[in-house]
Amino acid sequence: MHRKKNEEGDLVPWMQIKQMKFHKNLPYQFLYKTDFKDDDFKKVDLRRGSMRNRDSLTFSEQVKPLNLEQLPIANQKYDDLMQLLPYISEHNKTYFRNLKRSSTLDAEDYPALEEELP
């Protein structure tokens, strides 16, 4: 079994972790602490390989979006969202009102809609 160790060389106590932090500039790594009273976090590197070679590795690949434009939603789903609009904060209402919608979306194309359609 492959046990993860923190940067200090101690085994990571997974069941005792109380708080975790993730940073964009630390890919494959996270910070944790096992006590809320503790001020300092311990770092864990999830990459495989020896610790000696990790300093030379850099994260140069950026995550690319799957779609460059917003995908439409079914008209029925849009209508349901409009009914929930009174419960949405004013700051977010414009986002929901401006969602793209399409009458051509079909339950066959989007299986998750099958249970929602009458």
N, C-alpha and C positions, 0 to 999 in steps of 0.2 A: 504494500500500500504506500502511495506517495503522499507524505505529510508535508504540508506547507509550513515554512518557517518565516518569521518576520525578519527584518533587516538586522536585528540583534542576534539572530540565530536560534531564538526560542520557537518552539512549536506554537502554532496559532490555536488558541483555545476557542474554537468555533461556538461552542454552546455557552460560553461566558461573555461573548461580545455584546456590549450594551449600545454602542454607537459606532456608525461607520460613516466615512467621508469619501466622496469620489470627486476627482478634479479632472477637467478636460485635458489639462497639460500633463497629467500623469496616467497615460493609457496603460492598461493591464495592471494597475496598482491601485490600492486603496489604503486608507488609514483607519485604524480602529482603536477603541479603548474598551476595557472591561469594567471600568468603574467610572461613574459620573463625576466623582470627586477628583479624579485624575485630571491634570491639566494638559499633559502631553499625549499625543497619539503615537501609535506604533504603525510602521509601514509594512505592507505585504506586497510582494511582486508575484503576480500570477503566471508570469511567463515561465516556460520550461527551460532548462539548461543550467549551466553552472553560473555561479555568482560572478566569476571572474570576467566572463564575456558580456555581461549585461551593460557595463558602462559604455561600450562601443556601439550598442544598439540604439538607434533613434527611431522615433515614430514619424516617418515622413509622409505616410499615406493619409490623406484626408478622407473623411466619410463623405460620400457623394449622395445627394438626394435621389430617390427613385424617380420622382416626377418633378419637373420644373414648374408645372402649373397645377393649380388645385383641381382635384378630380371631382366630378359632379356626384351628387347624391340623388336618390330616387325622390320623386315628387311627394310620395307618401311620407317618407322620412322627414322631408322638409316641413310638411304640414304638421307632423307630430312635434317637431322642434318649435314651430311657431306657437303651438298651444302651450309649450313650456316657457315661452319667452317672459311671462311675468315673474318667474322665479330666477331669472338670470340677471346678473348685475348690469347696470347701465353701461359700464365700461366694455362689456363683452357683447352687448346686443347687436352692435353694428356688424360684428364678425358673423353672427348667425343669420342676420338678415341678408347679407351679401353672399351667402353660400351659393355655389353653382348647383343647378339642379337639372335633371334630365327626365323627360317622360319616356325615353327609350330604354331605360334601365329595366332589366328583366330579372325575375327570380332565378332563371336558369343560369344567368351570368354571375349572379351573386347569391350563392346558396344560403347565406345567413339570412336573406330576406324571406325565404320560404315560410319560416315559422311566424313572421310578422304580417305577412299578407293574408287577407281574409279568404 
